[in-house]
Amino acid sequence: MTSAGRPILPGAVIGVLGSGQLGRMLALAAGRLGYRVHTYSPEGDSPTGHVADVEVVGDYDDLDALRRFADGVDAVTFEFENVPSASVAAIAERALVRPAGSVLHTTQHRGREKDFLARAGLPVAPYALVDSLDDLSAALTRLGRPAILKTASFGYDGKGQARIDQAEDALAAWDRLGRQPAVLEAFVDFERELSVVAARGVDGRVAHYGVIENAHARHILDVSVAPARIPPQVERDALAIARATLEALDVVGVLCVELFLTRDGRVLVNELAPRTHNSGHLTIDACATSQFEQQLRAVCGLPLGATDLVRPAAMANLLGDLWQDGEPRWADALARPGIRLHLYGKRQAKPGRKMGHLTALADTPDDAAALVREARAALTGSHVRA
């Protein structure tokens, strides 16, 4: 096992649990810095596996396979947080794990996450834990309607959620979520959604990428803009919340804090992601150190890198829907100055599946947002409405 007190230097092997696009971009950053990457997940021929040095296919509940994987690496990190606690504990027997399993245990369950945030004095919308239909009825009486019912585990991109507008909607929502443990959240009438991607090193230093503004479509992140177009006080509040969250969780690594800005100017925590985040993809092209290099620096005990925004930027997700009429018109998008294309190497395009992203750099956040939307529209020969 690598000592937690010594930096893990280039040439070492970094293990990554998960094999999607986040792991792919982490592996690309690692290769540039001279690290080797081994990836472990149940899927082979994966986005991370295409660029990693070693791809290991195995189940997350195969503890012996995980221990063998850990024996071949110097440190382990995550691009997918829903790994069972027992699996993380098995890996920690043989290798350094960052962020720690305790961070994953808290953030992979909405109930534990909400309780943690509330105990830490961090602002969250009113919520209630729900384990039965009776719990749901009582929670609706207390929190009011509309409200959002979310599965406690394994929810992302709007999956595992149901809105309840009327009391008679409760049973259908409970059935839709499979009658599994859930969290009911009071509906937040927000002005916009924000995120802060930040890292904390082994020395406790925190580095952040400012506040990023996010727009969603069909519950999936659509466009992110940096810097966010918000008042200075909102920016200060969001950054203070992110720092406090990193310190309260004792994170070593990258954490994304997803936030709501309410119409009366309050900043509330929505969710936490103990890893790099979709909204931080623009840091690859727009910042001195990308979120992926920053994750490596934190995990390896190296000094955190500068996070200066070189130019205002915007990122647009490319979903599989863009392929429905054939191959997108890449040349038309790339003909626009300031546009960068990132594809994830996924073999099959499916509606709603994240296949890649575009990043636009411009003189202002407004210009960057307009440019990235225009470039994405060009992929299918359509036009952006003014």
N, C-alpha and C positions, 0 to 999 in steps of 0.2 A: 504494500500500500504506500502511495506517495504521502510524504509528510505534509500535513496541513500548513506547516509553518514556512515551507520553502516554495518559491515560485515554480510553476511548471513551465519549463522553457520550450521554445520552438524545437521541433524534433520529437517531442512527446506525442502520445496517442490520446486523443479525446474521444470518449464514447458518447454517443448521442442516442437517447431513447426516443423513438419516433423516426419517421422516414419521409415526411411530407416536404412541402416547399420551404418551411422554416429551417428544417435540417439541411436542405440543399444549399440555401444561402449561407448558413453557418459553415458548412463544409467548404464552400468556395472561399469564404473569408479565412478559414483555417489554413487552407492550402497556400494562400498568398503569404501568410505569416510563417509558413514552414512547419505547421502541425500536420499530423496524420489524423484521419477520422475513421472510426468504426461505428456503424449504425446498426441498431437492433430494433426490429418491429415484426409484427406478424405478416407483413406484406413484402414480397420480393419485387425486383424490377421497379424500384421506387424512385421518386424524385431525388431523395438523398442518396440512395444506393448508386445512382448513375454517376455521381461525382465523388463518393466516399472511397477510401482506400479498401475498406472491407465492409460488405453488407452481410449481416447475420439475420436470418429469418427464424423467429421463434415466438412463442406465446409469452405474454407478460406474466402469466401464472406459472411458467416453467422455471422454478427457482434455481435448479441446477444449471440450466442453460444460461440464466442471467449471471450466476456466479462465474461460469467459464468466460462469459463475455467480459465481466469486470476484471478477471485475471489478466486480460490482454490489453488493458488501457491504463492510463495514468490518472484520469479523472472522468467523471460522468456528468453530463448535463442533459437537459430535456428540450425537445421541441413540441412535446405532447404531454400535458400534465396529468391526464387521467390514467396514471399507472398505479396499480394497487400498492398500498402501503407495505405489504409483505414483500413485494418485489423490490421496492426501493431499499428496504432493510437488508435484503439478501445482497444487493449490490454494495451497500455501504460496508458490509463485512470485508470486502476485498478491495474497494477503490474509494477515492474521495468523491463525494456527491455534492454538487452545487447547482442550484440552491438545495438546501437540506430537505430531507423527506418531510420534516414538520411543516415546511412552507407548502409543499404539495398537498399534504393532508388537510390543511386549512382551506386552501383555495380550490380544491377539486370538489368541494361540497358547498353548495350555496348557503345552507343553513349554518354550517360552521363558519363560513366566511362572513356572513352577516353578523353573527354573534361576536366574532372577533373584532370586526370594525366597530360595532356598537360599544363593546367593552373598552376599546382603545380611544373612545371619544371622537371617532371620525364620523362625519355626517352621512347618514344613509336615509333612504325613504323608509317610512314605517313599514314593518313586515311582520309576518307570523309564520312559524313552522307548522306544516300541515302533514299529518300522518293518516288522516281518515276524513271521510265526508263530514262527520260531525265537527272535526277541527276546522275544515274549510268553511262551514256555515258560521261557526263562531268567529272566525277570522274576518269574514266578510262583514259581519255585524260590527266588528270593532274598527276595521279599516275603511269600510265603505266601498262604493263602486263608482266608476270602473276600477278594476284591480287586475293585476297580471299574476297568473299562476304559473310557476316554473318548476320543472323537475329539479330536485336537489343535486343531481349528478348528471354528467354527460350531456349538457345542453350547450349548443353553440349555434351561431348564425340563425337565431330564431327558432331552432329546433327545441322541442320540449317546452313550449310556451303556449298558453291559452289566455286570451283576454275574457274577462267576465264583466259584462255590462249590466245584467239583470240577475236577480236571485235565482231564477229558474235556469240560468246558464251554468250553474255550479256543477250539477251532476254530469252534464256533457263534457265540461272542461276536465273534471276529475277522471272520467273514463278515457278521454282523449290522451291524457298523460299516463295511462296505464295504472291508475290508482297506486302510484308509487310515492315515496316520501317527496315532499315538495315544499316550496316557499311561496307564500302569497305576498305580493308587494303592492303597496298603494300606488295607484297610477300617478305618474309624474308628468305634469304638463310642462315639458321642457321647451326652452327656446332653441337649444342646439345641444349636440353631443360632442364631448371633448375627450381627449386622452392625453396622458403624460406617460411617455416611455422613459424610464430612468434605470440606472444601474447603481449598485452599491458594491464597493470593493471589500476585500478582506480587512482593510484598515478602517472601514466605516465611512469612507468618503463616498459621497453621492454625486453623480453626474446625470443631468437630464437633458432632454432635447426640446425643452420648452413645451408649450401647450399646442396640441394638434387638434384641428377642427374636423369632425367627421360627419358625413352624410350617408345614410343607409337607404337601400332599396330592397324590398322584400326581406327585410331583417338581415341582409348581408351588407357588409361595408361596401360602399360604392366609390366614394371619393374622399380623400383626406387632404387637408390643406395646412401648410405650416409657413409662417406662424399663424395661429388661430386669430381670427378677426374678433377680438374680445377686448373689453375695457381692462386697463392695467390692474385694477383691484381683483378682478376675476382671475387674471393670470397669477397674481400672487397667491390667491386662495388655493388654486389648483396645484401649484407647485408645492405649497406648504403641506397640503394633504398627501401628495405623492411621497414627499420626504418622510413624513410621519409614518406612512404605511410601510415603507421600506425598513425603517428603523424598528417599528413595532414588531414586524415579522422577522427581523434579523436576517434579511435577505442578503445572500452573496450571489450576485448574478443580475439579470435583467428582470424588471417587473413592469407591466403596463397597468396603469390605473385608469379604468374607463369611468367617465364622469358625465353627469347631467348638469347643464346650466339651466336653472329654472327661470321662469319669466319674471320673477321678482329678484333675480340676481344672486341666488344661492347656488353653491356648488355642492352636489351630492355624489357620493361614490355609487356607481352602478355595479361594476364587477372588477375582479382582479385577474390578471393572467401572469403567472410566474415564469415568463419566457419572453422572447421577442414577439412582436405583434404586427398584425397586418397594417395598422395605421403607421407603424414605424418604418415601412419599406422605403419610404422616400429618403430616409437617412443614408441609403447606399449612395445616392447621387448628389444629395444636397448637403451633407455634413462632413466635417473633417474626419470623423470616425463613425462608421455605420453601427447600427444597433447590434449587428452580428459580430463584428470585431469587438465591440464593447462586451458582449456576452463572453467571448473567449478571454478577453483581458481579465474580467472579473473572476471567472471560473479558475483561471490559471494563476491568480494572485499577482498579476501584473498591474502597473499603474493604469487607471482608467484614462481613455483618450479624450481629446478635446471634442466637444459636441457643437461647435459653432456651425450655424447655418450659413453656408456659402452664399446661397441665394434663396429667395422664397421658392417654395416647391408645392406641387400637388401630385397625388397618386390616384390612379383610377384602376380598379380591379377589372380584369378581363375574365369573364365567366364563359362557360362552355356554350352558352346561348349564341355567342358571336360566330360560332362555327356552323350554325344550323343551315346556312345557305352555301356552305363551302369554306375554303380556306380564307381567313381574313386578309385584307389588302395591306399587308405589312408595309410595303413601300410607300403607300399613300400616307400612313401615319408617320413614318420615319422621315418623310420629306420635310416635316415641320421642324425648324430649328428649336433646340431645347428639349426634344422628346427623347426619352430613353425607354427601350423595350426590355422586359425581363420575362422569359417564359420558363415554366417549371418542369418541362420534360414529361408531362403526363400523356399517356398513350391515347386516351379516349376523352373526347370532349362531351360533357353531359351538362344539361341545363342546371345552373346554379353552382357548378363546380368551378373552383378557382384555378384557372389555367395559367395565369400570369398577371402582370401589371404593367402599366405605363407610368412613367414619371415625367413631369414637365418642370423645367426651371424657367423662371421669368423674373421681371423686375419687381412685381408686386404679387401678393397672394391672389388677388382677383385675377390678374393676368395668367398666373399659373393654373388656376382652377379652370378658367375658360379654355386655355390651350390644351389641357389634358382631356377635357370633354370633347373638344373639337377633334383631336387626334383619334380618340376612341371611336367617335362617330365615323371618321374616315375609313375605319377598318371594314365597315359594311356599306360604304357609299352613302350613308345617311347624313343628315345635318343636325346640328344642335340648335334648338330653339333659343332665340334671344331672351 
